[in-house]
């Protein structure tokens, strides 16, 4: 049962309406997380702005979705796991790879190292050690890439924590995190 109210886009007003209309145009829907964040247009603007800024970075959409899946898996966020599984499928990522990504892994060696690092960021609350940095660097990620991995993790932690507090109603096909949690 949701603990925060999702704003109905058809009755929204002011800045919340403008933001929800923009999401609707871009995605063809206004997901419940966005509708719930619309209770505070400042929160929704921050969330959307972080995503838009990272879209201009070095990681493509499939990689950014991989970070979202890994962080959702690490944090046990059912809403984000469902949403980013759907978005990943839309980007033609296969079921087996999605399951790996929910467990913080990938069949691509460079992305795998980035996801392992991202998962360690979550598990260690950012206090990674020199070996963690050496491993991600050995896979070809420079300081700029590492900075963007941290930013992608932070953006997704925000979404996960928001959903944990709000208990956002899942409006995507549900995903079981059991296998990912056991990985």
C-alpha positions in Angstrom: 0.0 0.0 0.0 1.6 3.3 -1.1 2.5 5.6 1.8 2.9 8.7 -0.4 0.2 9.8 -2.9 0.8 9.6 -6.6 -0.4 12.8 -8.3 -2.9 12.3 -11.1 -1.4 13.9 -14.2 -4.9 14.9 -15.4 -5.6 17.0 -12.3 -2.1 18.2 -11.6 -1.5 22.0 -11.8 1.4 24.4 -12.1 5.0 23.1 -12.3 4.0 19.6 -11.3 1.7 19.4 -14.4 4.4 20.8 -16.6 6.9 18.2 -15.4 4.5 15.3 -15.6 3.4 16.4 -19.1 7.1 16.4 -20.1 7.6 12.8 -18.8 4.4 11.7 -20.5 5.7 13.0 -23.8 9.1 11.5 -23.4 8.1 8.0 -22.1 4.5 7.7 -23.3 3.5 7.4 -19.6 4.1 9.0 -16.2 5.4 6.2 -14.0 4.2 6.1 -10.4 7.6 7.1 -9.0 7.5 10.3 -11.1 3.8 10.9 -10.2 4.7 10.5 -6.5 7.8 12.7 -6.7 5.5 15.4 -8.2 4.2 16.1 -4.7 7.3 18.3 -4.6 8.2 19.7 -8.1 11.7 20.5 -6.7 12.3 16.8 -6.0 11.0 15.7 -9.4 13.1 18.4 -11.1 16.2 17.2 -9.3 15.5 13.6 -10.2 14.8 14.3 -13.9 17.8 16.7 -14.1 20.2 14.2 -12.7 19.1 11.7 -15.3 19.2 14.2 -18.1 22.7 15.3 -17.1 24.0 11.7 -16.9 22.5 11.0 -20.4 25.0 13.5 -21.7 27.9 11.5 -20.2 30.1 8.7 -21.5 27.8 5.8 -20.6 25.1 4.9 -23.1 21.4 4.2 -22.2 22.0 0.4 -21.9 24.9 1.0 -19.5 22.9 3.5 -17.4 20.1 1.0 -17.2 22.6 -1.6 -16.1 23.7 0.6 -13.2 20.0 1.1 -12.3 19.5 -2.7 -12.2 22.6 -3.4 -10.2 21.7 -0.7 -7.6 18.1 -1.9 -7.5 19.3 -5.4 -6.9 21.8 -4.4 -4.2 19.2 -2.3 -2.4 16.3 -4.7 -2.9 14.2 -2.1 -4.6 11.3 -4.0 -6.3 9.9 -0.9 -8.0 13.2 0.1 -9.6 14.0 -3.5 -10.5 10.7 -3.7 -12.4 11.0 -0.3 -14.1 14.6 -0.8 -15.2 13.9 -4.4 -16.4 11.2 -3.0 -18.6 13.4 -0.2 -19.8 16.3 -2.6 -20.5 14.0 -4.9 -22.5 13.0 -1.9 -24.5 16.7 -1.4 -25.3 16.9 -5.1 -26.4 18.8 -6.4 -23.4 18.2 -10.1 -23.0 16.6 -11.8 -20.0 19.8 -13.6 -18.9 21.8 -10.3 -19.1 19.1 -8.5 -17.1 19.2 -11.1 -14.4 23.0 -10.8 -14.3 22.8 -7.0 -14.0 20.3 -7.3 -11.1 23.0 -9.3 -9.4 25.6 -6.6 -10.2 27.3 -8.5 -13.0 27.4 -8.4 -16.8 28.7 -10.7 -19.6 30.6 -7.6 -21.0 33.9 -7.5 -19.2 34.2 -3.7 -19.0 30.6 -3.2 -17.9 31.0 -6.1 -15.5 33.9 -4.3 -13.7 31.8 -1.1 -13.6 28.8 -3.0 -12.1 31.0 -4.8 -9.6 32.4 -1.4 -8.5 28.8 0.2 -8.5 27.6 -2.7 -6.2 30.6 -2.2 -3.9 29.8 1.5 -3.7 26.3 0.5 -2.4 27.5 -2.2 -0.1 30.3 -0.1 1.4 28.3 3.2 1.4 30.9 4.8 -0.8 33.9 3.7 1.3 35.6 1.6 -1.4 39.2 0.6 -1.0 42.2 1.0 -3.2 41.7 -2.6 -4.6 38.2 -1.7 -5.7 39.5 1.3 -7.6 42.4 -0.6 -9.1 40.0 -3.3 -10.4 37.7 -0.8 -12.1 40.7 1.0 -13.5 42.2 -2.2 -14.8 39.1 -2.7 -16.8 39.8 0.6 -18.6 37.7 3.0 -16.6 39.5 6.3 -16.0 38.7 8.9 -13.3 36.0 10.5 -15.4 34.2 7.1 -15.9 34.6 6.4 -12.2 33.0 9.8 -11.3 30.1 8.9 -13.6 29.7 5.5 -12.0 29.5 7.2 -8.6 26.9 9.6 -10.0 24.8 6.9 -11.5 24.8 5.0 -8.3 23.8 8.1 -6.3 21.0 8.9 -8.6 19.7 5.3 -8.4 20.1 5.2 -4.6 17.9 8.3 -4.4 15.2 6.5 -6.5 15.5 3.3 -4.4 15.2 5.1 -1.1 12.3 7.2 -2.4 10.5 4.0 -3.4 11.3 2.4 0.0 9.8 5.3 1.9 6.8 5.8 -0.5 6.2 2.1 -1.1 5.5 3.2 -4.7 2.9 1.0 -6.4 4.6 -1.0 -9.1 3.2 -0.1 -12.5 5.6 -2.3 -14.6 5.7 -6.0 -14.8 6.9 -7.3 -11.5 10.4 -8.9 -11.2 11.5 -11.3 -8.5 14.7 -10.1 -6.9 15.3 -13.5 -5.2 18.0 -14.7 -7.6 19.7 -11.3 -7.7 19.7 -11.1 -3.9 21.3 -14.5 -3.7 24.0 -13.7 -6.2 
